[in-house]
């Protein structure tokens, strides 16, 4: 399971789960960070577990991170949003 974290130039942030098999496409799209134009990615809505299309204006994104949690265990003392 992987997650896409987006941080906007206006201070906003978003976290989306990446559907199985879409990691390479997400990595390709985030290379457009800061450029003009839009991108479209399939993501999983955390409230409904439904696949949705996320439309991203890359010039409005200051940073993007992909977190791959496959095979990663969570320690007993782990805390925070992603623990």
mmCIF file of the N, C-alpha and C atoms, coordinates in Angstrom:
data_MODEL
# 
_entry.id   MODEL 
# 
loop_
_atom_site.group_PDB 
_atom_site.id 
_atom_site.type_symbol 
_atom_site.label_atom_id 
_atom_site.label_alt_id 
_atom_site.label_comp_id 
_atom_site.label_asym_id 
_atom_site.label_entity_id 
_atom_site.label_seq_id 
_atom_site.pdbx_PDB_ins_code 
_atom_site.Cartn_x 
_atom_site.Cartn_y 
_atom_site.Cartn_z 
_atom_site.occupancy 
_atom_site.B_iso_or_equiv 
_atom_site.pdbx_formal_charge 
_atom_site.auth_seq_id 
_atom_site.auth_comp_id 
_atom_site.auth_asym_id 
_atom_site.auth_atom_id 
_atom_site.pdbx_PDB_model_num 
ATOM 1   N N  . UNK A 1 1  ? 0.851   -1.174 0.000   1.00 0.00 ? 1  UNK A N  1 
ATOM 2   C CA . UNK A 1 1  ? 0.000   0.000  0.000   1.00 0.00 ? 1  UNK A CA 1 
ATOM 3   C C  . UNK A 1 1  ? 0.894   1.233  0.000   1.00 0.00 ? 1  UNK A C  1 
ATOM 4   N N  . UNK A 1 2  ? 0.586   2.155  -0.891  1.00 0.00 ? 2  UNK A N  1 
ATOM 5   C CA . UNK A 1 2  ? 1.343   3.401  -0.995  1.00 0.00 ? 2  UNK A CA 1 
ATOM 6   C C  . UNK A 1 2  ? 0.403   4.589  -0.859  1.00 0.00 ? 2  UNK A C  1 
ATOM 7   N N  . UNK A 1 3  ? 0.984   5.710  -0.454  1.00 0.00 ? 3  UNK A N  1 
ATOM 8   C CA . UNK A 1 3  ? 0.219   6.944  -0.295  1.00 0.00 ? 3  UNK A CA 1 
ATOM 9   C C  . UNK A 1 3  ? 0.918   8.078  -1.028  1.00 0.00 ? 3  UNK A C  1 
ATOM 10  N N  . UNK A 1 4  ? 0.120   8.978  -1.577  1.00 0.00 ? 4  UNK A N  1 
ATOM 11  C CA . UNK A 1 4  ? 0.606   10.200 -2.192  1.00 0.00 ? 4  UNK A CA 1 
ATOM 12  C C  . UNK A 1 4  ? 0.278   11.345 -1.247  1.00 0.00 ? 4  UNK A C  1 
ATOM 13  N N  . UNK A 1 5  ? 1.291   12.097 -0.861  1.00 0.00 ? 5  UNK A N  1 
ATOM 14  C CA . UNK A 1 5  ? 1.104   13.276 -0.021  1.00 0.00 ? 5  UNK A CA 1 
ATOM 15  C C  . UNK A 1 5  ? 1.428   14.500 -0.865  1.00 0.00 ? 5  UNK A C  1 
ATOM 16  N N  . UNK A 1 6  ? 0.495   15.435 -0.900  1.00 0.00 ? 6  UNK A N  1 
ATOM 17  C CA . UNK A 1 6  ? 0.662   16.661 -1.669  1.00 0.00 ? 6  UNK A CA 1 
ATOM 18  C C  . UNK A 1 6  ? 0.650   17.855 -0.719  1.00 0.00 ? 6  UNK A C  1 
ATOM 19  N N  . UNK A 1 7  ? 1.557   18.801 -0.955  1.00 0.00 ? 7  UNK A N  1 
ATOM 20  C CA . UNK A 1 7  ? 1.644   20.017 -0.159  1.00 0.00 ? 7  UNK A CA 1 
ATOM 21  C C  . UNK A 1 7  ? 1.566   21.198 -1.110  1.00 0.00 ? 7  UNK A C  1 
ATOM 22  N N  . UNK A 1 8  ? 0.585   22.078 -0.908  1.00 0.00 ? 8  UNK A N  1 
ATOM 23  C CA . UNK A 1 8  ? 0.337   23.176 -1.824  1.00 0.00 ? 8  UNK A CA 1 
ATOM 24  C C  . UNK A 1 8  ? 1.085   24.439 -1.482  1.00 0.00 ? 8  UNK A C  1 
ATOM 25  N N  . UNK A 1 9  ? 1.239   25.288 -2.492  1.00 0.00 ? 9  UNK A N  1 
ATOM 26  C CA . UNK A 1 9  ? 1.935   26.562 -2.302  1.00 0.00 ? 9  UNK A CA 1 
ATOM 27  C C  . UNK A 1 9  ? 1.175   27.478 -1.351  1.00 0.00 ? 9  UNK A C  1 
ATOM 28  N N  . UNK A 1 10 ? -0.117  27.258 -1.164  1.00 0.00 ? 10 UNK A N  1 
ATOM 29  C CA . UNK A 1 10 ? -0.917  28.068 -0.243  1.00 0.00 ? 10 UNK A CA 1 
ATOM 30  C C  . UNK A 1 10 ? -1.005  27.486 1.160   1.00 0.00 ? 10 UNK A C  1 
ATOM 31  N N  . UNK A 1 11 ? -0.264  26.407 1.430   1.00 0.00 ? 11 UNK A N  1 
ATOM 32  C CA . UNK A 1 11 ? -0.250  25.824 2.754   1.00 0.00 ? 11 UNK A CA 1 
ATOM 33  C C  . UNK A 1 11 ? -1.167  24.627 2.951   1.00 0.00 ? 11 UNK A C  1 
ATOM 34  N N  . UNK A 1 12 ? -1.897  24.218 1.941   1.00 0.00 ? 12 UNK A N  1 
ATOM 35  C CA . UNK A 1 12 ? -2.799  23.069 2.058   1.00 0.00 ? 12 UNK A CA 1 
ATOM 36  C C  . UNK A 1 12 ? -2.018  21.761 1.938   1.00 0.00 ? 12 UNK A C  1 
ATOM 37  N N  . UNK A 1 13 ? -2.611  20.694 2.401   1.00 0.00 ? 13 UNK A N  1 
ATOM 38  C CA . UNK A 1 13 ? -2.006  19.368 2.238   1.00 0.00 ? 13 UNK A CA 1 
ATOM 39  C C  . UNK A 1 13 ? -3.111  18.336 2.031   1.00 0.00 ? 13 UNK A C  1 
ATOM 40  N N  . UNK A 1 14 ? -2.770  17.277 1.306   1.00 0.00 ? 14 UNK A N  1 
ATOM 41  C CA . UNK A 1 14 ? -3.711  16.190 1.046   1.00 0.00 ? 14 UNK A CA 1 
ATOM 42  C C  . UNK A 1 14 ? -2.960  14.866 1.099   1.00 0.00 ? 14 UNK A C  1 
ATOM 43  N N  . UNK A 1 15 ? -3.688  13.821 1.478   1.00 0.00 ? 15 UNK A N  1 
ATOM 44  C CA . UNK A 1 15 ? -3.118  12.467 1.529   1.00 0.00 ? 15 UNK A CA 1 
ATOM 45  C C  . UNK A 1 15 ? -4.079  11.533 0.816   1.00 0.00 ? 15 UNK A C  1 
ATOM 46  N N  . UNK A 1 16 ? -3.560  10.770 -0.150  1.00 0.00 ? 16 UNK A N  1 
ATOM 47  C CA . UNK A 1 16 ? -4.381  9.862  -0.938  1.00 0.00 ? 16 UNK A CA 1 
ATOM 48  C C  . UNK A 1 16 ? -3.719  8.497  -0.996  1.00 0.00 ? 16 UNK A C  1 
ATOM 49  N N  . UNK A 1 17 ? -4.517  7.444  -0.909  1.00 0.00 ? 17 UNK A N  1 
ATOM 50  C CA . UNK A 1 17 ? -3.989  6.100  -1.115  1.00 0.00 ? 17 UNK A CA 1 
ATOM 51  C C  . UNK A 1 17 ? -3.888  5.846  -2.612  1.00 0.00 ? 17 UNK A C  1 
ATOM 52  N N  . UNK A 1 18 ? -2.809  5.210  -3.025  1.00 0.00 ? 18 UNK A N  1 
ATOM 53  C CA . UNK A 1 18 ? -2.574  4.899  -4.426  1.00 0.00 ? 18 UNK A CA 1 
ATOM 54  C C  . UNK A 1 18 ? -3.065  3.484  -4.702  1.00 0.00 ? 18 UNK A C  1 
ATOM 55  N N  . UNK A 1 19 ? -3.893  3.304  -5.730  1.00 0.00 ? 19 UNK A N  1 
ATOM 56  C CA . UNK A 1 19 ? -4.364  1.960  -6.059  1.00 0.00 ? 19 UNK A CA 1 
ATOM 57  C C  . UNK A 1 19 ? -3.204  1.036  -6.443  1.00 0.00 ? 19 UNK A C  1 
ATOM 58  N N  . UNK A 1 20 ? -3.377  -0.243 -6.184  1.00 0.00 ? 20 UNK A N  1 
ATOM 59  C CA . UNK A 1 20 ? -2.383  -1.260 -6.526  1.00 0.00 ? 20 UNK A CA 1 
ATOM 60  C C  . UNK A 1 20 ? -1.968  -1.127 -7.995  1.00 0.00 ? 20 UNK A C  1 
ATOM 61  N N  . UNK A 1 21 ? -0.671  -1.144 -8.243  1.00 0.00 ? 21 UNK A N  1 
ATOM 62  C CA . UNK A 1 21 ? -0.153  -1.102 -9.599  1.00 0.00 ? 21 UNK A CA 1 
ATOM 63  C C  . UNK A 1 21 ? -0.038  0.279  -10.222 1.00 0.00 ? 21 UNK A C  1 
ATOM 64  N N  . UNK A 1 22 ? -0.368  1.338  -9.489  1.00 0.00 ? 22 UNK A N  1 
ATOM 65  C CA . UNK A 1 22 ? -0.340  2.702  -10.043 1.00 0.00 ? 22 UNK A CA 1 
ATOM 66  C C  . UNK A 1 22 ? 0.881   3.510  -9.605  1.00 0.00 ? 22 UNK A C  1 
ATOM 67  N N  . UNK A 1 23 ? 1.777   2.915  -8.823  1.00 0.00 ? 23 UNK A N  1 
ATOM 68  C CA . UNK A 1 23 ? 2.915   3.661  -8.281  1.00 0.00 ? 23 UNK A CA 1 
ATOM 69  C C  . UNK A 1 23 ? 3.778   4.304  -9.361  1.00 0.00 ? 23 UNK A C  1 
ATOM 70  N N  . UNK A 1 24 ? 4.093   3.566  -10.425 1.00 0.00 ? 24 UNK A N  1 
ATOM 71  C CA . UNK A 1 24 ? 4.953   4.113  -11.479 1.00 0.00 ? 24 UNK A CA 1 
ATOM 72  C C  . UNK A 1 24 ? 4.312   5.325  -12.147 1.00 0.00 ? 24 UNK A C  1 
ATOM 73  N N  . UNK A 1 25 ? 3.022   5.262  -12.389 1.00 0.00 ? 25 UNK A N  1 
ATOM 74  C CA . UNK A 1 25 ? 2.322   6.393  -12.989 1.00 0.00 ? 25 UNK A CA 1 
ATOM 75  C C  . UNK A 1 25 ? 2.368   7.613  -12.065 1.00 0.00 ? 25 UNK A C  1 
ATOM 76  N N  . UNK A 1 26 ? 2.196   7.395  -10.785 1.00 0.00 ? 26 UNK A N  1 
ATOM 77  C CA . UNK A 1 26 ? 2.249   8.502  -9.819  1.00 0.00 ? 26 UNK A CA 1 
ATOM 78  C C  . UNK A 1 26 ? 3.639   9.125  -9.816  1.00 0.00 ? 26 UNK A C  1 
ATOM 79  N N  . UNK A 1 27 ? 4.682   8.304  -9.810  1.00 0.00 ? 27 UNK A N  1 
ATOM 80  C CA . UNK A 1 27 ? 6.053   8.833  -9.842  1.00 0.00 ? 27 UNK A CA 1 
ATOM 81  C C  . UNK A 1 27 ? 6.301   9.651  -11.104 1.00 0.00 ? 27 UNK A C  1 
ATOM 82  N N  . UNK A 1 28 ? 5.771   9.203  -12.231 1.00 0.00 ? 28 UNK A N  1 
ATOM 83  C CA . UNK A 1 28 ? 5.908   9.938  -13.485 1.00 0.00 ? 28 UNK A CA 1 
ATOM 84  C C  . UNK A 1 28 ? 5.193   11.282 -13.396 1.00 0.00 ? 28 UNK A C  1 
ATOM 85  N N  . UNK A 1 29 ? 3.991   11.284 -12.852 1.00 0.00 ? 29 UNK A N  1 
ATOM 86  C CA . UNK A 1 29 ? 3.207   12.527 -12.745 1.00 0.00 ? 29 UNK A CA 1 
ATOM 87  C C  . UNK A 1 29 ? 3.847   13.534 -11.793 1.00 0.00 ? 29 UNK A C  1 
ATOM 88  N N  . UNK A 1 30 ? 4.374   13.088 -10.650 1.00 0.00 ? 30 UNK A N  1 
ATOM 89  C CA . UNK A 1 30 ? 4.918   14.071 -9.697  1.00 0.00 ? 30 UNK A CA 1 
ATOM 90  C C  . UNK A 1 30 ? 6.202   14.704 -10.209 1.00 0.00 ? 30 UNK A C  1 
ATOM 91  N N  . UNK A 1 31 ? 6.779   14.159 -11.262 1.00 0.00 ? 31 UNK A N  1 
ATOM 92  C CA . UNK A 1 31 ? 7.937   14.807 -11.887 1.00 0.00 ? 31 UNK A CA 1 
ATOM 93  C C  . UNK A 1 31 ? 7.528   16.137 -12.533 1.00 0.00 ? 31 UNK A C  1 
ATOM 94  N N  . UNK A 1 32 ? 6.228   16.356 -12.717 1.00 0.00 ? 32 UNK A N  1 
ATOM 95  C CA . UNK A 1 32 ? 5.707   17.594 -13.302 1.00 0.00 ? 32 UNK A CA 1 
ATOM 96  C C  . UNK A 1 32 ? 5.493   18.687 -12.251 1.00 0.00 ? 32 UNK A C  1 
ATOM 97  N N  . UNK A 1 33 ? 5.870   18.436 -11.039 1.00 0.00 ? 33 UNK A N  1 
ATOM 98  C CA . UNK A 1 33 ? 5.689   19.359 -9.924  1.00 0.00 ? 33 UNK A CA 1 
ATOM 99  C C  . UNK A 1 33 ? 6.169   20.764 -10.290 1.00 0.00 ? 33 UNK A C  1 
ATOM 100 N N  . UNK A 1 34 ? 5.327   21.769 -10.034 1.00 0.00 ? 34 UNK A N  1 
ATOM 101 C CA . UNK A 1 34 ? 5.673   23.159 -10.276 1.00 0.00 ? 34 UNK A CA 1 
ATOM 102 C C  . UNK A 1 34 ? 5.494   23.622 -11.709 1.00 0.00 ? 34 UNK A C  1 
ATOM 103 N N  . UNK A 1 35 ? 5.205   22.717 -12.619 1.00 0.00 ? 35 UNK A N  1 
ATOM 104 C CA . UNK A 1 35 ? 5.033   23.072 -14.025 1.00 0.00 ? 35 UNK A CA 1 
ATOM 105 C C  . UNK A 1 35 ? 3.589   23.435 -14.317 1.00 0.00 ? 35 UNK A C  1 
ATOM 106 N N  . UNK A 1 36 ? 3.380   24.153 -15.412 1.00 0.00 ? 36 UNK A N  1 
ATOM 107 C CA . UNK A 1 36 ? 2.018   24.469 -15.837 1.00 0.00 ? 36 UNK A CA 1 
ATOM 108 C C  . UNK A 1 36 ? 1.349   23.207 -16.359 1.00 0.00 ? 36 UNK A C  1 
ATOM 109 N N  . UNK A 1 37 ? 0.042   23.195 -16.315 1.00 0.00 ? 37 UNK A N  1 
ATOM 110 C CA . UNK A 1 37 ? -0.722  22.056 -16.810 1.00 0.00 ? 37 UNK A CA 1 
ATOM 111 C C  . UNK A 1 37 ? -1.326  21.266 -15.677 1.00 0.00 ? 37 UNK A C  1 
ATOM 112 N N  . UNK A 1 38 ? -2.152  20.308 -16.054 1.00 0.00 ? 38 UNK A N  1 
ATOM 113 C CA . UNK A 1 38 ? -2.820  19.481 -15.058 1.00 0.00 ? 38 UNK A CA 1 
ATOM 114 C C  . UNK A 1 38 ? -2.461  18.020 -15.268 1.00 0.00 ? 38 UNK A C  1 
ATOM 115 N N  . UNK A 1 39 ? -2.640  17.250 -14.220 1.00 0.00 ? 39 UNK A N  1 
ATOM 116 C CA . UNK A 1 39 ? -2.449  15.814 -14.280 1.00 0.00 ? 39 UNK A CA 1 
ATOM 117 C C  . UNK A 1 39 ? -3.674  15.122 -13.714 1.00 0.00 ? 39 UNK A C  1 
ATOM 118 N N  . UNK A 1 40 ? -3.844  13.881 -14.085 1.00 0.00 ? 40 UNK A N  1 
ATOM 119 C CA . UNK A 1 40 ? -4.959  13.080 -13.574 1.00 0.00 ? 40 UNK A CA 1 
ATOM 120 C C  . UNK A 1 40 ? -4.402  11.775 -13.032 1.00 0.00 ? 40 UNK A C  1 
ATOM 121 N N  . UNK A 1 41 ? -4.782  11.455 -11.812 1.00 0.00 ? 41 UNK A N  1 
ATOM 122 C CA . UNK A 1 41 ? -4.333  10.222 -11.179 1.00 0.00 ? 41 UNK A CA 1 
ATOM 123 C C  . UNK A 1 41 ? -5.511  9.493  -10.572 1.00 0.00 ? 41 UNK A C  1 
ATOM 124 N N  . UNK A 1 42 ? -5.456  8.184  -10.609 1.00 0.00 ? 42 UNK A N  1 
ATOM 125 C CA . UNK A 1 42 ? -6.434  7.379  -9.872  1.00 0.00 ? 42 UNK A CA 1 
ATOM 126 C C  . UNK A 1 42 ? -5.944  7.269  -8.439  1.00 0.00 ? 42 UNK A C  1 
ATOM 127 N N  . UNK A 1 43 ? -6.834  7.539  -7.507  1.00 0.00 ? 43 UNK A N  1 
ATOM 128 C CA . UNK A 1 43 ? -6.534  7.452  -6.080  1.00 0.00 ? 43 UNK A CA 1 
ATOM 129 C C  . UNK A 1 43 ? -7.704  6.768  -5.386  1.00 0.00 ? 43 UNK A C  1 
ATOM 130 N N  . UNK A 1 44 ? -7.502  6.383  -4.140  1.00 0.00 ? 44 UNK A N  1 
ATOM 131 C CA . UNK A 1 44 ? -8.566  5.754  -3.369  1.00 0.00 ? 44 UNK A CA 1 
ATOM 132 C C  . UNK A 1 44 ? -9.043  6.744  -2.304  1.00 0.00 ? 44 UNK A C  1 
ATOM 133 N N  . UNK A 1 45 ? -10.340 7.022  -2.310  1.00 0.00 ? 45 UNK A N  1 
ATOM 134 C CA . UNK A 1 45 ? -10.940 7.904  -1.314  1.00 0.00 ? 45 UNK A CA 1 
ATOM 135 C C  . UNK A 1 45 ? -10.958 7.195  0.034   1.00 0.00 ? 45 UNK A C  1 
ATOM 136 N N  . UNK A 1 46 ? -10.388 7.814  1.043   1.00 0.00 ? 46 UNK A N  1 
ATOM 137 C CA . UNK A 1 46 ? -10.264 7.170  2.354   1.00 0.00 ? 46 UNK A CA 1 
ATOM 138 C C  . UNK A 1 46 ? -11.599 6.985  3.074   1.00 0.00 ? 46 UNK A C  1 
ATOM 139 N N  . UNK A 1 47 ? -12.604 7.759  2.719   1.00 0.00 ? 47 UNK A N  1 
ATOM 140 C CA . UNK A 1 47 ? -13.899 7.653  3.386   1.00 0.00 ? 47 UNK A CA 1 
ATOM 141 C C  . UNK A 1 47 ? -14.763 6.532  2.825   1.00 0.00 ? 47 UNK A C  1 
ATOM 142 N N  . UNK A 1 48 ? -14.621 6.262  1.513   1.00 0.00 ? 48 UNK A N  1 
ATOM 143 C CA . UNK A 1 48 ? -15.497 5.283  0.865   1.00 0.00 ? 48 UNK A CA 1 
ATOM 144 C C  . UNK A 1 48 ? -14.751 4.073  0.315   1.00 0.00 ? 48 UNK A C  1 
ATOM 145 N N  . UNK A 1 49 ? -13.427 4.124  0.281   1.00 0.00 ? 49 UNK A N  1 
ATOM 146 C CA . UNK A 1 49 ? -12.586 3.089  -0.342  1.00 0.00 ? 49 UNK A CA 1 
ATOM 147 C C  . UNK A 1 49 ? -12.864 2.943  -1.831  1.00 0.00 ? 49 UNK A C  1 
ATOM 148 N N  . UNK A 1 50 ? -13.474 3.940  -2.436  1.00 0.00 ? 50 UNK A N  1 
ATOM 149 C CA . UNK A 1 50 ? -13.766 3.923  -3.865  1.00 0.00 ? 50 UNK A CA 1 
ATOM 150 C C  . UNK A 1 50 ? -12.614 4.577  -4.631  1.00 0.00 ? 50 UNK A C  1 
ATOM 151 N N  . UNK A 1 51 ? -12.364 4.086  -5.836  1.00 0.00 ? 51 UNK A N  1 
ATOM 152 C CA . UNK A 1 51 ? -11.359 4.697  -6.698  1.00 0.00 ? 51 UNK A CA 1 
ATOM 153 C C  . UNK A 1 51 ? -11.949 5.976  -7.287  1.00 0.00 ? 51 UNK A C  1 
ATOM 154 N N  . UNK A 1 52 ? -11.160 7.036  -7.248  1.00 0.00 ? 52 UNK A N  1 
ATOM 155 C CA . UNK A 1 52 ? -11.590 8.342  -7.758  1.00 0.00 ? 52 UNK A CA 1 
ATOM 156 C C  . UNK A 1 52 ? -10.483 8.911  -8.638  1.00 0.00 ? 52 UNK A C  1 
ATOM 157 N N  . UNK A 1 53 ? -10.840 9.851  -9.492  1.00 0.00 ? 53 UNK A N  1 
ATOM 158 C CA . UNK A 1 53 ? -9.851  10.542 -10.322 1.00 0.00 ? 53 UNK A CA 1 
ATOM 159 C C  . UNK A 1 53 ? -9.512  11.867 -9.663  1.00 0.00 ? 53 UNK A C  1 
ATOM 160 N N  . UNK A 1 54 ? -8.246  12.043 -9.352  1.00 0.00 ? 54 UNK A N  1 
ATOM 161 C CA . UNK A 1 54 ? -7.741  13.284 -8.768  1.00 0.00 ? 54 UNK A CA 1 
ATOM 162 C C  . UNK A 1 54 ? -7.154  14.126 -9.888  1.00 0.00 ? 54 UNK A C  1 
ATOM 163 N N  . UNK A 1 55 ? -7.638  15.350 -10.046 1.00 0.00 ? 55 UNK A N  1 
ATOM 164 C CA . UNK A 1 55 ? -7.114  16.283 -11.046 1.00 0.00 ? 55 UNK A CA 1 
ATOM 165 C C  . UNK A 1 55 ? -6.225  17.271 -10.305 1.00 0.00 ? 55 UNK A C  1 
ATOM 166 N N  . UNK A 1 56 ? -4.988  17.379 -10.747 1.00 0.00 ? 56 UNK A N  1 
ATOM 167 C CA . UNK A 1 56 ? -3.987  18.161 -10.021 1.00 0.00 ? 56 UNK A CA 1 
ATOM 168 C C  . UNK A 1 56 ? -3.454  19.285 -10.914 1.00 0.00 ? 56 UNK A C  1 
ATOM 169 N N  . UNK A 1 57 ? -3.490  20.520 -10.419 1.00 0.00 ? 57 UNK A N  1 
ATOM 170 C CA . UNK A 1 57 ? -2.844  21.649 -11.077 1.00 0.00 ? 57 UNK A CA 1 
ATOM 171 C C  . UNK A 1 57 ? -1.420  21.712 -10.525 1.00 0.00 ? 57 UNK A C  1 
ATOM 172 N N  . UNK A 1 58 ? -0.464  21.172 -11.262 1.00 0.00 ? 58 UNK A N  1 
ATOM 173 C CA . UNK A 1 58 ? 0.898   20.997 -10.748 1.00 0.00 ? 58 UNK A CA 1 
ATOM 174 C C  . UNK A 1 58 ? 1.584   22.295 -10.384 1.00 0.00 ? 58 UNK A C  1 
ATOM 175 N N  . UNK A 1 59 ? 1.224   23.416 -10.986 1.00 0.00 ? 59 UNK A N  1 
ATOM 176 C CA . UNK A 1 59 ? 1.855   24.687 -10.626 1.00 0.00 ? 59 UNK A CA 1 
ATOM 177 C C  . UNK A 1 59 ? 1.450   25.140 -9.218  1.00 0.00 ? 59 UNK A C  1 
ATOM 178 N N  . UNK A 1 60 ? 0.402   24.538 -8.666  1.00 0.00 ? 60 UNK A N  1 
ATOM 179 C CA . UNK A 1 60 ? -0.059  24.885 -7.314  1.00 0.00 ? 60 UNK A CA 1 
ATOM 180 C C  . UNK A 1 60 ? 0.488   23.950 -6.243  1.00 0.00 ? 60 UNK A C  1 
ATOM 181 N N  . UNK A 1 61 ? 1.312   22.986 -6.643  1.00 0.00 ? 61 UNK A N  1 
ATOM 182 C CA . UNK A 1 61 ? 1.855   22.003 -5.699  1.00 0.00 ? 61 UNK A CA 1 
ATOM 183 C C  . UNK A 1 61 ? 3.308   22.355 -5.404  1.00 0.00 ? 61 UNK A C  1 
ATOM 184 N N  . UNK A 1 62 ? 3.630   22.526 -4.110  1.00 0.00 ? 62 UNK A N  1 
ATOM 185 C CA . UNK A 1 62 ? 4.988   22.874 -3.696  1.00 0.00 ? 62 UNK A CA 1 
ATOM 186 C C  . UNK A 1 62 ? 5.850   21.640 -3.476  1.00 0.00 ? 62 UNK A C  1 
ATOM 187 N N  . UNK A 1 63 ? 5.245   20.541 -3.006  1.00 0.00 ? 63 UNK A N  1 
ATOM 188 C CA . UNK A 1 63 ? 5.993   19.309 -2.748  1.00 0.00 ? 63 UNK A CA 1 
ATOM 189 C C  . UNK A 1 63 ? 5.055   18.121 -2.852  1.00 0.00 ? 63 UNK A C  1 
ATOM 190 N N  . UNK A 1 64 ? 5.613   16.997 -3.262  1.00 0.00 ? 64 UNK A N  1 
ATOM 191 C CA . UNK A 1 64 ? 4.853   15.748 -3.353  1.00 0.00 ? 64 UNK A CA 1 
ATOM 192 C C  . UNK A 1 64 ? 5.743   14.618 -2.874  1.00 0.00 ? 64 UNK A C  1 
ATOM 193 N N  . UNK A 1 65 ? 5.157   13.697 -2.116  1.00 0.00 ? 65 UNK A N  1 
ATOM 194 C CA . UNK A 1 65 ? 5.894   12.576 -1.546  1.00 0.00 ? 65 UNK A CA 1 
ATOM 195 C C  . UNK A 1 65 ? 5.081   11.315 -1.757  1.00 0.00 ? 65 UNK A C  1 
ATOM 196 N N  . UNK A 1 66 ? 5.755   10.227 -2.139  1.00 0.00 ? 66 UNK A N  1 
ATOM 197 C CA . UNK A 1 66 ? 5.118   8.919  -2.190  1.00 0.00 ? 66 UNK A CA 1 
ATOM 198 C C  . UNK A 1 66 ? 5.697   8.092  -1.054  1.00 0.00 ? 66 UNK A C  1 
ATOM 199 N N  . UNK A 1 67 ? 4.813   7.581  -0.204  1.00 0.00 ? 67 UNK A N  1 
ATOM 200 C CA . UNK A 1 67 ? 5.219   6.724  0.904   1.00 0.00 ? 67 UNK A CA 1 
ATOM 201 C C  . UNK A 1 67 ? 4.765   5.314  0.581   1.00 0.00 ? 67 UNK A C  1 
ATOM 202 N N  . UNK A 1 68 ? 5.723   4.395  0.506   1.00 0.00 ? 68 UNK A N  1 
ATOM 203 C CA . UNK A 1 68 ? 5.419   2.996  0.232   1.00 0.00 ? 68 UNK A CA 1 
ATOM 204 C C  . UNK A 1 68 ? 5.502   2.242  1.545   1.00 0.00 ? 68 UNK A C  1 
ATOM 205 N N  . UNK A 1 69 ? 4.370   1.758  2.005   1.00 0.00 ? 69 UNK A N  1 
ATOM 206 C CA . UNK A 1 69 ? 4.350   1.055  3.286   1.00 0.00 ? 69 UNK A CA 1 
ATOM 207 C C  . UNK A 1 69 ? 4.344   -0.461 3.118   1.00 0.00 ? 69 UNK A C  1 
ATOM 208 N N  . UNK A 1 70 ? 4.553   -0.959 1.904   1.00 0.00 ? 70 UNK A N  1 
ATOM 209 C CA . UNK A 1 70 ? 4.557   -2.406 1.663   1.00 0.00 ? 70 UNK A CA 1 
ATOM 210 C C  . UNK A 1 70 ? 5.684   -3.059 2.451   1.00 0.00 ? 70 UNK A C  1 
ATOM 211 N N  . UNK A 1 71 ? 5.326   -4.035 3.230   1.00 0.00 ? 71 UNK A N  1 
ATOM 212 C CA . UNK A 1 71 ? 6.313   -4.774 3.999   1.00 0.00 ? 71 UNK A CA 1 
ATOM 213 C C  . UNK A 1 71 ? 6.828   -4.061 5.225   1.00 0.00 ? 71 UNK A C  1 
ATOM 214 N N  . UNK A 1 72 ? 6.379   -2.848 5.454   1.00 0.00 ? 72 UNK A N  1 
ATOM 215 C CA . UNK A 1 72 ? 6.836   -2.088 6.608   1.00 0.00 ? 72 UNK A CA 1 
ATOM 216 C C  . UNK A 1 72 ? 5.962   -2.403 7.809   1.00 0.00 ? 72 UNK A C  1 
ATOM 217 N N  . UNK A 1 73 ? 6.589   -2.745 8.879   1.00 0.00 ? 73 UNK A N  1 
ATOM 218 C CA . UNK A 1 73 ? 5.854   -3.000 10.112  1.00 0.00 ? 73 UNK A CA 1 
ATOM 219 C C  . UNK A 1 73 ? 5.773   -1.750 10.955  1.00 0.00 ? 73 UNK A C  1 
ATOM 220 N N  . UNK A 1 74 ? 4.801   -1.701 11.811  1.00 0.00 ? 74 UNK A N  1 
ATOM 221 C CA . UNK A 1 74 ? 4.643   -0.571 12.717  1.00 0.00 ? 74 UNK A CA 1 
ATOM 222 C C  . UNK A 1 74 ? 5.070   -1.025 14.106  1.00 0.00 ? 74 UNK A C  1 
ATOM 223 N N  . UNK A 1 75 ? 6.031   -0.322 14.666  1.00 0.00 ? 75 UNK A N  1 
ATOM 224 C CA . UNK A 1 75 ? 6.528   -0.662 15.986  1.00 0.00 ? 75 UNK A CA 1 
ATOM 225 C C  . UNK A 1 75 ? 5.512   -0.359 17.069  1.00 0.00 ? 75 UNK A C  1 
ATOM 226 N N  . UNK A 1 76 ? 5.679   -1.012 18.213  1.00 0.00 ? 76 UNK A N  1 
ATOM 227 C CA . UNK A 1 76 ? 4.746   -0.803 19.333  1.00 0.00 ? 76 UNK A CA 1 
ATOM 228 C C  . UNK A 1 76 ? 4.746   0.631  19.835  1.00 0.00 ? 76 UNK A C  1 
ATOM 229 N N  . UNK A 1 77 ? 5.874   1.323  19.683  1.00 0.00 ? 77 UNK A N  1 
ATOM 230 C CA . UNK A 1 77 ? 5.947   2.695  20.193  1.00 0.00 ? 77 UNK A CA 1 
ATOM 231 C C  . UNK A 1 77 ? 5.657   3.724  19.116  1.00 0.00 ? 77 UNK A C  1 
ATOM 232 N N  . UNK A 1 78 ? 5.246   3.300  17.917  1.00 0.00 ? 78 UNK A N  1 
ATOM 233 C CA . UNK A 1 78 ? 4.990   4.243  16.835  1.00 0.00 ? 78 UNK A CA 1 
ATOM 234 C C  . UNK A 1 78 ? 3.762   5.092  17.138  1.00 0.00 ? 78 UNK A C  1 
ATOM 235 N N  . UNK A 1 79 ? 3.875   6.372  16.807  1.00 0.00 ? 79 UNK A N  1 
ATOM 236 C CA . UNK A 1 79 ? 2.755   7.302  16.976  1.00 0.00 ? 79 UNK A CA 1 
ATOM 237 C C  . UNK A 1 79 ? 2.671   8.162  15.733  1.00 0.00 ? 79 UNK A C  1 
ATOM 238 N N  . UNK A 1 80 ? 1.605   8.886  15.617  1.00 0.00 ? 80 UNK A N  1 
ATOM 239 C CA . UNK A 1 80 ? 1.457   9.825  14.511  1.00 0.00 ? 80 UNK A CA 1 
ATOM 240 C C  . UNK A 1 80 ? 0.416   9.372  13.514  1.00 0.00 ? 80 UNK A C  1 
ATOM 241 N N  . UNK A 1 81 ? 0.193   10.219 12.543  1.00 0.00 ? 81 UNK A N  1 
ATOM 242 C CA . UNK A 1 81 ? -0.875  10.002 11.571  1.00 0.00 ? 81 UNK A CA 1 
ATOM 243 C C  . UNK A 1 81 ? -0.704  8.737  10.754  1.00 0.00 ? 81 UNK A C  1 
ATOM 244 N N  . UNK A 1 82 ? 0.516   8.303  10.482  1.00 0.00 ? 82 UNK A N  1 
ATOM 245 C CA . UNK A 1 82 ? 0.731   7.167  9.597   1.00 0.00 ? 82 UNK A CA 1 
ATOM 246 C C  . UNK A 1 82 ? 1.103   5.892  10.349  1.00 0.00 ? 82 UNK A C  1 
ATOM 247 N N  . UNK A 1 83 ? 1.007   5.909  11.658  1.00 0.00 ? 83 UNK A N  1 
ATOM 248 C CA . UNK A 1 83 ? 1.348   4.724  12.458  1.00 0.00 ? 83 UNK A CA 1 
ATOM 249 C C  . UNK A 1 83 ? 0.220   3.718  12.414  1.00 0.00 ? 83 UNK A C  1 
# 
